[in-house]
């Protein structure tokens, strides 16, 4: 699944780890609940001194948090931010 952030060509990818239909439903609901926080964080990253090189990966965690994983354009370093 992909978000159209920053645009429809270079999106942000949501990676799900699914073992059942219930797990899929829970991960989608969890993602939707955190969508506004994710969008705010991505927009902040885009405006930062070291913006991300897209696509960005969103990794759903068992505790409900979502890890935003990206490489910055300046130093080409990998970063991770946790969204609770």
HELIX and SHEET records of a PDB file:
HELIX    1   1 UNK A   21  UNK A   47  1                                  27    
SHEET    1   A 5 UNK A   2  UNK A   3  0                                        
SHEET    2   A 5 UNK A  12  UNK A  15 -1                                        
SHEET    3   A 5 UNK A  52  UNK A  60  1                                        
SHEET    4   A 5 UNK A  66  UNK A  72 -1                                        
SHEET    5   A 5 UNK A  78  UNK A  83 -1                                        
END                                                                             
